[in-house]
Structure formats: C-alpha cells, structure tokens
Amino acid sequence: MSIQENIAEIRARIDRAARSTGRTGADITLVGASKMNDAAACQEAIAAGIDVLGENRVQEMTEKLAQNAYDGAPLHFIGHLQRNKVKQVVGKVALIQSVGSVELLREIEKAAAKLALRQDILLEVNIGGEEAKSGFAPEALCEAAALARELPHVRVRGVMAIPPIEREPDGNVPYFRKLHALFVDINEKMYDNELEYISMGMSDDFESAIRCGSNMVRVGTAIFGARNYTK
Ligand SMILES: *Cc1c(COP(=O)(O)O)cnc(C)c1O
C-alpha cells in the first residue's frame, strides 16, 4: 500500500470513530509522525493531504527542514525536547506538543521572547505515571497550566499524552479517559474553554482514542510503514 492509500484508509477509520461520538473526520487533526522517513515520504504525505507532520528528533527535523521536507503542511515537534535544543525548535514549528516540565516551559518562554513571538504548545501529561517517561504528573498539571498561562510568549493550546504500551485492544481506554477529563478540567477552570487540542492516539489505538474524545492523532507506522531501526 502506498502512503496515499494508507492515509485514505486511516481517514475513513478516523471518520467512522469520530461519527460514533457525534463528530466527523473533519474534527480530527491527523498528524503524520514522520520520524525516520525521508523528505520524499514527507512530501508524499503532504500531497495526499495529511494535516500536519510531526517530528521527534531535533537533528533529523533540522536536516529535513533544510530539504524542504515539510513545505505545504504545518510542522509539530512531538518528541522529547532537551532544554539545550529548545532554540532549534522555537519559532520553527507551529506547535510543540511535548512540553512536560516547568524547566522546559521557562526555556521555551525565554527563546520565544528573544524572537519576539508566541510559541504554541501542548502540555504533555505522563498519564500512566511511568518512571522513564517525561510529562507532568496528572496531579501537577493544574499548577503547570497556571504557570504557563502567566508566560507571555507561550500559548497553551491543549494537552498531549503517550500512554503505556498495552497489549490488549482498548487497553489504553482508561488513560485516554483520564487525559480527556484533565483537559476538560483545566479548560473550564483556567482557560475559559479556549483550549483546543487533545492529542492522543497512535497507529494501534487512534480509533479508541477518538472515541474517548481525542481530536488530534499522531500516526506513524500505519501511514509510512514499519520504521527501519537498523539503517
Ligand atoms: C512515533 C510516534 C508516534 C507514532 O507512532 P506509531 O505507533 O508509529 O503510529 C506518535 N507519537 C509520538 C510522540 C511518536 O514518537
């Protein structure tokens, strides 16, 4: 199957899942997670109408930016972002989805202030409470959201999470429900319901994420095929 055919099939599945919640596929943003796929693959996805491309690694993103890989679609940063690489990302992407610490928030504020711009971000939540994963603990989200609101060069647009790896189909539903509830809570309490995005769901579980309220899914393998980690 080509990238184009994969995207068409995923769009159909997204639309079906969205309709089961009274929405349609048009309400869901499809982010192509294009890590380890080259500029030509990115351009193929853009030609096939992907909404956004998302990158994980700063160096790979910088190289592909120089090759105009993302021309024609917005770019998001979705991977773990080290503080010393913030300057290479702020102002280069429409949205940084993976902001999971106060230190990172402050570093982004500083870099965005220098460029005199406002950087859109999502607050990443460590929804499974996993030791090795980045993101705000669910209990810390409120405080982080309150702090972020006071930073003049950062604009919070919503939340994002990568739940633990589950073997059971629908195993992530409790985590998806939890992230949705957190989103509703901070949105009502702190953001006058102006937040927009709940980014959750990947190749194996985007339909159940959508049924739990996701409106932004990050899909890699199901679009681009299996990643070759030996290259
Ligand atoms: C790679 C990646 C995805 C997509 O994963 P697939 O299982 O290949 O769909 C989504 N989100 C993030 C943050 C990723 O790094």
The ligand as an SDF file (V2000), in Angstrom:
LIG
                    3D

 15 15  0  0  0  0  0  0  0  0999 V2000
    6.4560    7.6770   16.7040 C   0  0  0  0  0  0  0  0  0  0  0  0
    5.4360    8.4440   17.4490 C   0  0  0  0  0  0  0  0  0  0  0  0
    4.0780    8.3270   17.1480 C   0  0  0  0  0  0  0  0  0  0  0  0
    3.5430    7.3770   16.1160 C   0  0  0  0  0  0  0  0  0  0  0  0
    3.7700    6.0500   16.4660 O   0  0  0  0  0  0  0  0  0  0  0  0
    3.1750    4.8520   15.5680 P   0  0  0  0  0  0  0  0  0  0  0  0
    2.9490    3.7680   16.5430 O   0  0  0  0  0  0  0  0  0  0  0  0
    4.2290    4.5370   14.5740 O   0  0  0  0  0  0  0  0  0  0  0  0
    1.9420    5.3460   14.9530 O   0  0  0  0  0  0  0  0  0  0  0  0
    3.1960    9.1190   17.8560 C   0  0  0  0  0  0  0  0  0  0  0  0
    3.5960    9.9640   18.8070 N   0  0  0  0  0  0  0  0  0  0  0  0
    4.8920   10.1150   19.1230 C   0  0  0  0  0  0  0  0  0  0  0  0
    5.2790   11.0860   20.1670 C   0  0  0  0  0  0  0  0  0  0  0  0
    5.8380    9.3480   18.4640 C   0  0  0  0  0  0  0  0  0  0  0  0
    7.1270    9.4640   18.8090 O   0  0  0  0  0  0  0  0  0  0  0  0
  1  2  1  0
  2  3  1  0
  2 14  2  0
  3  4  1  0
  3 10  2  0
  4  5  1  0
  5  6  1  0
  6  7  2  0
  6  8  1  0
  6  9  1  0
 10 11  1  0
 11 12  2  0
 12 13  1  0
 12 14  1  0
 14 15  1  0
M  END
$$$$
